[in-house]
Amino acid sequence: MDKAKNIRRAAKGTLSRAINVGKNLIEAKRPVIEVMEAFNAVKEAYKSLEVKHEEFTMSLNDAEYNEAEEWMQTCNREYMTFTMLSNDYINASVAKNNDDVLSKTSDDEGNENEEANVEDENCEEDNGSENDDVPEEDTVSVVNSAKSFKPFSIKHEKPKLPKFNGDVRQYFIFKSDFQHAIEAHCSERDTLTVLRSCLDGQPAKLIEGIGSDLKTAWKYLDQNYGNPRVVSDIVTSDLERFRVIEPGEDQLSVTSLT
């Protein structure tokens, strides 16, 4: 029993050290990848501690078992606190990176519009030099018209990332939009990081334990939400909810409206 207790204590020490490393990375505002790797290390350490705890409690009486469970609950709260802290940091960092990318895209479009306006103004100046023989009154009219003309540009709303919360009817649309907007422009690891931020509920939990394998993440999602048979069953179930209109009911509805 003493040996099992010492092994459990060592596992607790490993968990505490892993959590401290993760907290230091978050406080130093290190890249998301480093924080995610630290979180995975904490997760593995906690799983190992659970195994060692179960082995230790197998030979305890009721009073000793209750005391050991209280000790384990303290470890659990420490683990859950770090989990929420790391998730908040990762989500905030991903959201900031997405905003920076969209802002850069908007700035680039704005610069292109400004360059186009400058070219148009140069063209107008060239046309003016070629028309030196135009009467003075007409020239003044042209100049005034040019001053009153203000080029306009349409400001587009920043595109929003697609979201998926588990509705199989929307899965293929979500996957297509995501791959077009993100996967074609980012590395595999960055794409997986953004994918996590686009999932809610059960889909997010489904790929929670995947480190950096984007193909495996899509495989899990396809198996659960991309099965054509599942989609067909749900659509069929929706159709069966509609009650068949009896002869004459449509006419009665029209009469009641009039």
N, C-alpha and C positions, 0 to 999 in steps of 0.2 A: 504493500500500500504506500509506503514511504517513497519507493522508487517511482510509482505511478504519479504521486503527487509532485515529485521533483520534475518529472517530465512535463507535467501540465504547467508547472511554474515556468519552465524554460520556454514553452510554447507561448505563454502570456508575455514573456519578455520580448520574444520575436515580434509579436503583434504590436506591442507598445513602441518598439523601435521603428517599425514600418510606418506606424501612424505619425510619429514625430517627423520622419523624413518627408512624408506627404504634406504635413502642415508647414514645414520649412519651405518646401517648393511653392506652396500657395502664397505664403507670406512674401516670398521673393518674386512673385508674379512670373514664374517660369512658364515656358510654352505648355500648351494643353497636352501635348504628347507626353511630356515628362510627368505631368500630374496623373494622366491616365495610367501610365506604367506603375507609378507609385500606388495608385488605387488598386490595381490588379495584384500587386505584392501584398497589400493589406488584406485583400479578399482571400488570397491563398493562405496567409498566416491565420486568419480567423477560422477558416475551414479546418486547418490542422489543429487549432486549439479546441474546436468542437469535438474532434475525434479523441484527442487526449483527455478531454473532460469526461466523455462517455466511458472511456476505459477506466478512469479513476473512480467514477461513481458506482460502478457495477458491484463493488464489494462493501458499500457503505450501508449503515442502518438508516432509519427514517430521519432521525435528528441530524445526523451527519450529512445526509443527502440534501436536506433542506438548506443547510448552511452552505454546501457546495453550490447549490443552485443560485443562491443569492450572490455568491462570488461571481458566478458565470453571468448573471444578469448585469452586473457592473461592467464586465468586459463587453457585453452586448451593447450597452448604452454608449460606451466609448467608440465601438466600431460604427454604430449607426450615426453618431454625431459626425465622425469623420466622413462617412459616406455622403451625408447631406451637404457637408461643407465642400467636398470635392465636386459633387454634382452641380452645385450652384456656381462654383468657379468655372467649370467646364462649359456650362450653358451660357454664362455671361461672356466668356472669351469667344465662343463660337458666334454668338450674336454680334459682338463687336467686330469680329473679322468679316462677317457677312455685310455689315453696314459699311465697313471700309471699302470692300470690293464694289458695292453698289454705288458708293459716293465717287469712287475713282472712275467708274464707268460713266456716271453723269457728268463729271468734270471733263472727261475726254470728249464727250458729245458736245459739251458747251464750247470747248476750244475749237472743235471742228466747225461749229456754227459761226464763231467769231472770225475764223480764217476765211470762211465763205463770204461773210459780209465785207471783209476787207477787199477781197477780190472783186466783189460787185462794185464797191466804191471806186476802185482803180479803173474798172471798165467804164464807169460813168465819167471819170476825169478824162480818159482817152477819147471818149465820144465827144466831150466838150471841146477838146482841142481840134478835132477834125471839123467842127462846125463853126469855124471862126467867121464865116460869111453870113451867119444867121443874123437878122436884124436885132438891134439892141433891145427893143421891147420884148421880142420873143425870147431872147437870152435871159432877161430878168425873170420872165414867167417860168422858164425852165428851172432856173436856180431856186426860185421860191418854192416850186413844186418839189424839188429835190430836198429842200430843207424841211418841208412839212411831212415828207414821207419817212416813216419809222418802220424799219423791218421788225417783224414779230417772230417769235419762236414759241413753239408749244412745249410746255414743261410736262414731261411724262412722270407719272407716279412711279416711285421705285418698285420694281417687281418684288413680290413676296415669294418666299420659298414655299413649295408645296408641302402640305401637312397630311398625315395619314394616322387615323385613330382606330383602325381595325375593320372598317366597312369594306367587305370584299368587293362590293359593287364599284368602289372607287380605286381599288388597288392598281389595276393596270394603267389607269390614267395617271395616278400618282407616280408610278414607277417610270412611265414614259417622260413625264414632265421633269422629274428629278434628274434622270440620266441626261436629258437635253440641256438642263440649266446648270448642273453641277458636275456630273461625272465626266463630261467631255472636256472640262476645263481645269480639273484638280487632280492631284495625285491620289492614289488608292487610299492611303491612310487619311488624308484630309477629307476625301469624299465620305469615308466611313464616319468621321467625326461630325460632319454636317448632317449625314443621314440620321444619326442618333438624335440631333436636335429637331428633326422633322417628324419624329415618331412620338406618339402619345399612347399611354395606357399599355395594353398587352403587347402590341408590336414593339414598344421600347424595351419591355422586359424580355422579349424573345431573343434579342441580340445583345443583351446586357453583358454576357460573359465573353463575347467575342473581342479579341484584342485588336487585330489590325487586318483581318482577312475579310475583305469586302465581298468576295465571291461566296463565302460561307454565309455571310449575313443575308445576301439576296437569296441564297438557297433556302434558308430557314423561312424567310418571308414568303417565297414562292410556294413552299410546301403548305403553309398555313393559310395564305390568302389568295394564291394564284391558281389553285386547283379548279379547272373548268367545271368539274362535277359539283363542287361546293357552290360555285357561283350559280350554276344552273338550278340547284336545289333551292337556293334562297330566292331567286327570281320566280321560280315556280310557286313557292310558298306565298310570295307577295301577290301573285296573280290569283291564287286561290282565295285570298281574303275578299276579293271583290264579289259582291253578290250579283247574280245574274238578273238583268232587268226583265221583268215579266212583260208580256204583251200589253200595251196600253199605258204602262207607267210613264213612258217618255211623253206621251200626249197629255197625261194628267199634269205632269210637271209644267209643261208649256202653258196649259190652261190656267193653273194656279198663279203663274207669273203675270199673266195678262189680266 
